[in-house]
Structure formats: C-alpha cells, structure tokens
Amino acid sequence: MTLPYPRTKNDLYAAFVERGLELLVPGGMLGAITSRTGFFLTSFRKWREEILLKEAQLTTFADLGYGVLDTAMVETAAYCLLKLPAPPSGIEPAKGTDPRENG
C-alpha cells in the first residue's frame, strides 16, 4: 500500500503543510502554527529538504516555545511559506542560477 504523503508520514501537521502547498498556485502563501520539531529533528529531514527547501521558500519564522496552543504541552513555531514555481521537468538549473537558491 502506498501512503498518500510518504514524505510527511512522521507527523500529521507535516502532511497538512505538504497538502496546503499542493493546493496553492505558485506565489501563493501558507501560514501555520505547528510543533517546532519539524525544523530540528533528523526524522523530519526529508520534509525539510524536499518540501521546505524545494517547493517553498520560508519567508517568516518565529520560534514561539510553550504556552501557545492552550493546554497542549508542545513547543510551537509560526511560519509562512511562499510556494515556488516548479522547475521545468527533467531540467536542473545551473548552480547559482536558480532563484529559489539562497545566497
């Protein structure tokens, strides 16, 4: 059986972020307040590399800590993502020419 969101099977919020980005047109924005774990744990590496770095650009990030989600004992982060246009299929941009690269 193939999972609908194999890159984000680690956590439900990561799957919601992935789905939210799928629904956006390029240039659309997604804002979320979620657990901060996806930005730091090694188990979320695929989510960071394949979704946050290739499909979106992080425009805003605030590490909010505890006490944000009522009684939930979880450290949270608030962030906004800008959906990037997909690169032409089968063509990788030359190093340093992709506007999605930071730097």
C-alpha positions in Angstrom: 0.0 0.0 0.0 1.3 3.4 -0.9 0.8 6.2 1.6 -0.7 9.4 0.3 2.0 11.5 1.8 5.2 9.3 2.2 7.5 12.3 2.7 5.4 13.5 5.7 4.3 10.3 7.4 6.2 11.3 10.5 3.6 13.8 11.8 0.1 14.9 10.8 1.0 18.6 10.8 3.7 18.0 8.2 1.2 16.3 6.0 -1.2 19.2 6.4 1.6 21.6 5.4 2.5 19.4 2.4 -1.1 19.3 1.3 -1.6 23.1 1.8 1.4 23.7 -0.5 -0.1 21.3 -3.1 -3.3 23.4 -3.1 -1.5 26.7 -3.7 -0.6 28.3 -7.0 3.0 29.4 -7.4 3.4 32.6 -5.5 0.7 31.6 -3.0 1.4 31.8 0.7 0.8 29.3 3.5 0.9 30.3 7.2 1.0 27.8 10.0 1.4 27.4 13.8 2.7 23.9 14.4 5.1 22.0 16.6 8.6 23.2 16.0 10.0 19.7 15.9 9.9 19.5 12.1 12.6 22.2 11.8 15.1 20.4 14.1 14.6 16.7 14.4 16.5 14.4 12.0 13.3 12.3 11.4 11.9 15.4 9.5 15.0 15.8 7.3 13.1 14.6 4.2 10.3 17.1 4.9 12.7 20.0 5.2 14.8 19.1 2.2 12.1 18.0 -0.2 9.2 20.3 0.8 10.5 23.4 2.6 13.6 23.8 0.5 12.5 22.7 -2.9 8.8 23.5 -3.1 8.6 26.6 -0.9 10.6 29.5 0.5 10.4 30.2 4.2 9.6 33.9 4.4 8.8 34.2 8.1 9.7 32.1 11.2 9.1 32.6 14.9 10.1 30.0 17.4 7.3 30.6 20.0 8.0 27.9 22.6 5.5 26.6 25.1 2.1 28.0 26.1 0.8 29.0 22.6 -1.7 26.1 22.0 -3.8 26.3 25.1 -3.1 23.2 27.2 -1.0 21.4 24.6 2.5 20.8 26.1 4.3 21.3 22.8 6.9 23.9 21.7 5.5 25.7 18.7 6.7 27.7 15.7 4.8 30.2 13.5 5.9 30.4 9.9 4.9 31.5 6.4 5.9 29.7 3.2 5.8 31.0 -0.3 5.1 28.4 -3.0 7.8 28.3 -5.6 7.2 27.6 -9.3 8.2 24.1 -10.3 11.4 23.8 -12.3 10.9 22.6 -15.8 10.6 18.8 -15.8 13.9 16.9 -16.4 16.0 20.1 -16.4 18.1 21.1 -13.4 19.0 24.8 -13.3 22.8 25.6 -13.4 24.3 26.1 -10.0 23.8 29.7 -8.9 21.1 30.5 -11.4 18.0 29.1 -9.6 16.1 32.0 -8.0 15.0 29.5 -5.3 18.6 29.1 -4.1 19.6 31.3 -1.1 22.7 33.1 -1.5 
